[in-house]
Amino acid sequence: IARIENRKLAAYIQQFNLPVVDLFEHKTPSSIPAILTDNESIARLAAEHLMERGLKQFAYCGLPGIYSSDQRCRCFVRHLTRAGYDVNVYTPARRRHKTLIAAGEDYELRREKTLASWLRSLPKPVGLMACNDLRAHQVLMVCGDSNLDVPEEVAVIGVDNDEVICGLSWPPLSSVEQSPEEAGYQAAALLDRLMQGEVSARKSILVKPRGVVARQSTDLVAVDDPDVAAALRYIREHACDGLSVGEVWKHVSVSRRTLERRFAALLNRSPRDEIIRIQLGHVKRLLSMTDYPLAKIAELAGFYHVESMATLFKKTVGQTPGQYRRGEGLPPSKNK
C-alpha cells in the first residue's frame, strides 16, 4: 500500500511486479489500482453547507497544480454554478509547477500577502471552501491579520476534519470529514484480493466522505431579514429537540403567515422544511459515524417514531437509512 506521488516512484515500484494499491490521486489514469477520494461529494457537501447559511457569494482557495485540490475546485464551482451562483477562485501566478502536496503547501504558506490581497478583494459576506484544513487554517490566520471577521465576513470550511488543526484554528474550523478508516480497510481488502490473483480487483475504489462537522467558522445566518435569521438560528439549535413550527413562530416578532412567506421568498422553503432538513442532516451524520440502532437515531434527531423517520428519509434522500449506512462503509446495525 503506497502513496505514489510521481511517475518515477510508480515506475520503480512496478518493476518488482508485486501487488500494489495506490492512495494518491493522479491527473492521468494509472494502471495501478487505487483507493480514491470522492471529491465530487466533498465539494457538494461544502457547497451545500455554505448555501444553507444563506450565503450568496462564494470563493475557493486551493493549492493550484495539485490534482486533488484542482478537482475539488472544479466540482465546487460546477455545483454552485448549477445553483445559479458565481465563484471567485484563488489563482495566483506560479513560478513553477508543484506536484507534491507538501511542496505546494510550503510554497503557498509563504505567500500570505498575495492571499490577503485576494481575501480583501472578495465581495462580502462570502462562503469560502479551502482544499484542506491546513489551507483553511492559513485563510483564518490571514483573515485575522487583515481584520476580516470570521464568519461574519468570510465563512470558511476545510476538508479532512483534522481535529488538531480545526481545534487550534480561531475560530474553530468547520470541515468536511472524510473516511480514513474506511479507506484503510478498503486498501487492505483490495491488496488481499490482488494477492489472491483476482482480475476484478484491478479496478479502483471511490470512498465517500462522512459529512460536514460544523464549527464556529461557518456559524452564521447570512440573510438580511432579522426575523428569518432569528428563526433559522432557533431551528438550528432546537430542531432535534422535537421542535414544532408553532414554537419557532413564538420565538420571532411576526405572524406565522408572514414568517412562512419570508422563508419562501428568501430560502425557497418553509420553516417546517428547514426543521426536517436539520433533522435529516443529523440522521445522516449518526448513520455515518455511529453504529446506533435506528430507534436511537430517531430519538436523537427529534423524531417520535422510527417509522416516520425512515419513511421521510427514504422520500427525501432516495435511500433507506440502512442503504445509506452501508454506502458509507459501516455495517447495518443489528437492531435496525
C-alpha positions in Angstrom: 0.0 0.0 0.0 1.7 3.2 -1.2 1.3 6.9 -1.7 2.7 7.2 -5.2 3.1 10.9 -5.9 5.0 10.8 -9.2 5.7 8.7 -12.2 9.3 7.9 -11.2 8.2 6.3 -8.0 5.4 4.4 -9.8 7.9 3.0 -12.3 10.3 2.0 -9.5 7.5 0.1 -7.7 6.1 -1.6 -10.8 9.4 -3.1 -11.8 9.1 -5.5 -8.9 5.8 -6.9 -10.4 4.2 -7.1 -6.9 0.6 -6.4 -6.0 0.2 -2.7 -5.1 -2.5 -0.3 -4.1 -2.1 3.4 -4.5 -3.5 6.1 -2.1 -2.6 9.1 -4.2 -4.9 10.8 -6.8 -3.4 11.4 -10.2 -4.3 13.7 -13.1 -3.9 10.9 -15.6 -5.4 7.4 -15.1 -2.9 4.9 -13.7 -2.7 1.1 -14.3 -2.2 0.7 -10.5 -5.5 0.0 -8.6 -6.2 2.9 -6.2 -8.4 4.0 -3.3 -9.7 7.4 -4.4 -11.3 10.2 -2.6 -14.8 11.2 -3.8 -14.0 14.8 -4.5 -17.4 15.4 -6.1 -19.2 14.5 -2.9 -16.7 16.5 -0.8 -17.3 19.7 -2.9 -21.1 19.2 -2.9 -21.2 18.9 0.9 -19.1 22.0 1.3 -21.2 24.0 -1.2 -24.5 22.9 0.4 -23.2 23.7 3.9 -22.3 27.2 2.8 -25.6 27.7 0.9 -27.6 26.6 3.9 -26.1 29.5 5.8 -27.9 31.8 3.3 -24.7 32.9 1.6 -25.0 34.2 -2.0 -21.3 34.8 -2.7 -18.6 32.1 -2.8 -14.9 31.5 -3.2 -12.4 28.6 -3.4 -8.9 28.7 -2.1 -6.7 25.7 -3.0 -3.2 24.6 -3.9 -3.0 25.3 -7.7 -1.4 22.5 -9.6 -2.2 19.8 -7.0 -4.7 17.5 -8.7 -7.0 16.8 -5.7 -7.2 20.5 -5.0 -7.9 21.4 -8.6 -10.6 18.7 -8.9 -12.4 19.8 -5.7 -12.3 23.3 -7.2 -13.9 22.2 -10.4 -16.6 20.3 -8.6 -17.3 23.2 -6.1 -17.6 25.7 -9.0 -19.8 23.3 -11.0 -22.2 22.6 -8.2 -22.6 26.3 -7.3 -22.9 27.4 -11.0 -25.8 24.9 -11.4 -27.4 26.6 -8.4 -27.1 30.0 -10.1 -24.0 31.4 -8.2 -20.6 32.6 -9.3 -17.4 31.5 -7.5 -14.2 33.5 -7.1 -11.2 31.2 -7.4 -7.8 31.9 -5.9 -5.4 31.7 -8.9 -2.0 33.2 -8.1 0.8 33.3 -10.6 3.0 30.2 -10.2 6.7 30.3 -10.8 6.9 26.5 -11.3 4.5 23.6 -11.3 4.2 21.7 -8.0 3.3 18.0 -8.0 3.9 17.1 -4.3 1.2 18.3 -1.9 3.9 19.1 0.8 5.8 21.3 -1.7 2.6 23.1 -2.8 1.6 23.8 0.8 5.1 25.0 1.7 5.1 27.3 -1.4 1.7 28.8 -0.7 2.2 29.2 3.0 4.9 31.7 2.2 2.6 33.8 0.0 0.4 35.3 2.7 0.4 38.9 1.2 -1.0 37.6 -2.1 -3.7 35.6 -0.2 -4.5 38.6 2.0 -5.0 40.9 -1.0 -7.3 38.3 -2.7 -9.4 37.9 0.5 -9.8 41.6 0.9 -11.0 41.9 -2.7 -13.8 39.3 -2.3 -17.4 40.5 -2.1 -18.7 40.1 1.5 -20.2 38.1 3.1 -18.6 35.2 1.3 -18.6 31.5 1.8 -15.1 30.1 1.2 -14.1 26.4 0.7 -10.4 25.6 1.2 -8.9 22.4 -0.4 -7.9 21.0 3.0 -7.7 22.0 6.7 -4.2 23.3 6.6 -5.1 25.7 3.8 -8.3 26.7 5.6 -6.2 27.3 8.8 -4.0 29.7 6.8 -7.0 31.5 5.4 -8.3 32.1 9.0 -4.9 33.4 10.2 -4.7 35.8 7.2 -8.3 37.0 7.8 -7.3 37.7 11.4 -4.2 39.7 10.3 -6.4 41.6 7.7 -9.1 42.5 10.2 -11.7 40.4 8.3 -14.3 39.0 10.6 -15.0 35.2 10.5 -17.6 34.0 10.0 -19.5 37.4 9.5 -17.5 38.5 6.5 -15.7 35.3 5.5 -17.2 31.9 6.4 -14.6 29.2 6.0 -14.9 25.4 5.6 -11.9 23.0 5.1 -11.6 19.3 4.3 -10.3 16.3 6.4 -11.7 17.3 9.8 -8.2 17.2 11.3 -9.1 17.7 14.9 -5.8 19.3 15.9 -5.9 21.9 13.1 -9.6 22.5 13.4 -9.4 22.9 17.2 -6.3 25.1 17.1 -7.8 27.4 14.5 -9.6 30.6 15.6 -12.4 30.5 15.3 -12.7 26.7 15.3 -12.8 25.4 11.8 -15.8 23.7 10.1 -14.6 20.8 7.9 -15.8 18.0 5.6 -14.9 14.8 7.3 -13.5 12.0 5.2 -13.4 8.3 6.0 -9.8 7.5 6.6 -10.6 4.3 8.4 -12.8 3.1 5.6 -10.0 4.0 3.1 -7.6 1.9 5.1 -9.9 -1.1 5.3 -10.7 -0.9 1.6 -7.0 -0.6 0.7 -6.1 -3.7 2.8 -9.0 -5.7 1.3 -8.1 -4.6 -2.3 -4.5 -5.6 -1.7 -5.6 -9.0 -0.4 -7.7 -9.6 -3.5 -4.8 -8.7 -5.7 -2.6 -11.1 -3.8 -5.2 -13.8 -4.5 -5.0 -13.1 -8.2 -8.5 -11.7 -8.7 -8.8 -9.9 -12.0 -11.7 -7.8 -10.9 -9.5 -6.3 -8.1 -7.7 -4.2 -10.8 -10.4 -1.6 -10.5 -10.1 1.5 -8.3 -12.5 2.2 -5.4 -14.1 5.5 -4.5 -14.5 6.3 -0.8 -17.3 8.8 0.1 -16.9 11.4 2.9 -18.8 11.1 6.1 -20.3 14.6 6.2 -19.7 18.1 7.5 -18.6 18.8 11.0 -19.8 22.3 11.7 -17.9 24.6 14.0 -17.7 28.4 14.6 -16.0 29.3 11.3 -19.3 28.9 9.4 -21.7 29.7 12.3 -23.7 32.5 10.7 -27.1 33.1 9.0 -26.5 35.4 6.1 -30.0 36.8 5.4 -31.0 40.4 5.6 -34.3 39.7 7.3 -33.7 39.7 11.1 -36.8 37.7 11.9 -35.9 34.9 9.4 -32.3 35.0 10.7 -33.6 34.6 14.3 -35.9 31.8 13.3 -33.0 30.0 11.5 -30.8 30.2 14.5 -33.5 28.9 16.7 -34.3 26.0 14.4 -30.6 25.1 14.1 -30.3 25.0 17.9 -33.6 23.1 18.6 -34.6 21.1 15.5 -33.6 17.8 17.1 -35.5 18.5 20.3 -38.9 17.8 18.8 -39.3 21.4 17.6 -42.7 22.5 16.1 -43.3 25.3 13.7 -45.5 26.9 16.4 -42.6 27.2 18.7 -40.5 28.8 16.0 -43.3 31.4 15.3 -43.5 32.3 19.0 -39.7 33.0 19.0 -40.0 35.8 16.5 -42.0 39.1 16.3 -44.1 38.4 13.2 -47.1 36.2 12.4 -46.8 32.6 11.3 -48.1 33.5 7.8 -45.6 36.4 7.5 -42.7 34.2 8.6 -43.6 31.5 6.1 -43.9 34.0 3.3 -40.5 35.5 4.1 -38.9 32.0 4.3 -40.3 31.1 0.9 -39.0 34.4 -0.6 -35.5 34.2 0.9 -34.8 30.5 1.1 -37.4 28.8 -1.2 -38.5 26.6 1.7 -40.8 26.7 4.7 -39.9 26.7 8.4 -41.1 23.1 8.5 -38.9 22.2 5.6 -35.9 23.7 7.5 -36.7 21.7 10.6 -36.8 18.5 8.7 -33.6 19.4 6.8 -31.7 19.9 10.0 -33.1 16.7 11.5 -32.2 14.6 8.5 -28.8 16.0 8.3 -28.3 14.8 11.9 -29.6 11.4 10.9 -27.1 11.2 8.1 -24.2 12.1 10.5 -25.3 9.5 13.0 -25.7 6.8 10.3 -22.2 7.6 9.0 -20.3 8.0 12.3 -22.0 5.6 14.7 -23.5 2.1 14.9 -26.5 3.3 16.8 -29.8 1.4 16.1 -32.4 3.3 14.1 -34.6 3.8 17.2 -31.8 5.6 19.0 -31.0 7.7 16.0 -34.7 8.7 15.6 -34.7 9.7 19.3 -31.5 11.8 19.0 -32.8 13.5 15.8 -36.1 14.5 17.4 -38.5 12.0 15.7 -41.2 10.5 17.9 -41.4 7.3 15.7 -38.7 5.5 13.9 -41.1 4.5 11.1 -41.9 8.1 10.3 -38.2 8.9 10.3 -37.4 6.1 7.9 -40.3 7.0 5.6 -39.2 10.6 5.5 -35.6 9.7 5.0 -36.4 7.4 2.0 -38.6 10.1 0.4 -36.1 12.8 0.8 -32.7 11.1 0.3 -33.8 8.3 -2.1 -32.4 5.6 0.1 -33.5 3.8 3.2 -31.4 4.5 6.3 -29.9 1.0 6.1 -28.8 1.6 2.5 -27.3 5.0 3.3 -25.3 3.5 6.2 -24.0 0.6 4.1 -23.0 3.1 1.4 -20.8 4.9 4.0 -19.0 1.7 4.7 -20.5 0.9 8.1 -22.3 -2.4 8.7 -26.0 -2.2 9.3 -27.0 -2.2 13.0 -28.2 -5.5 14.4 -31.2 -3.6 15.7 -32.2 -1.9 12.5 
